Amino acid sequence: MSLTRCLFWPGDPVNRALALACRQKLRLEKAQREREQLWAEIERAEREKDGPRVVELIRAKQLLDRKLREAGRP
């Protein structure tokens, strides 16, 4: 459900729980996009044989993966 639909669903008043759920969903979607971007950067660094950058990116991805797991997303 998009933020617009969450906040402006016809007939339903906006409540705090709904707003918080929408905010959490947006945060998770952003983290998932960041995860995809990290994968692309890892692949690029591997093609360029930039070992230190690969290690840095993998660590960043692991941290992001941990946050996603804690939030209940694979």
N, C-alpha and C positions, 0 to 999 in steps of 0.2 A: 504494500500500500504506500503510495507516495505521500510526502509531507502535506501537499495541498489537499489530498483526499482525507488525510488524517485530521487536519485542522478545520476543514471547511465542508465536511460531510453534511449534506442538507438535512436539517431537522434535528440533528444531534448536537447538543451543546458540548463545547470543548471542556474536558475535565483534565485535572492534573495528571491522572494516571495515563490517559491517552496521549497527552503532550509528552510525557516522559518516555512512553513506549516509542513514539515517533522519533524522538531525539536519539534513543538507543539504536533504533533501526538505522538511522542515518549514519551514526558513528560506525556501526558494523559494516555498512555498505562502503564507507570511506576506507576502513581498514582492509576490506577485501580488495578494493581497487589498488590500494598501496601494495598489498601482497602480490597481485598480478604484475604491478610495475616492478617490484623487486625481482620477480622471476625473470622478467625481460632483461633487466640490468645484469643479473647474474649470468644469464646466457651470453650477453654481449661481452661481459668481462672475461668469460671463459674463452670465447672466440678470439679475443684480443690477447689471451694468455697473460692476463693481469691478475696473478695469484693473490697479492695483498687485497686488491679490490674485491675479488671473489669471496675471500674470507670475511671481509667487512660486511658485504651484502648478505652473506649467509647468516651471520650473527644477527643482523637487523631483521631478517626474515624469521629466524627462530624466536626472537623476542615478540614480533608481531603475531606469529602463530600461537605463542603461549597466551598472549592477551585475547586472541580470538577464542581459544579453547576455554579460558576462564569465563568468557562471556557466553559460552555455550554454543559456539560455532566451530565447525571443523576447519 
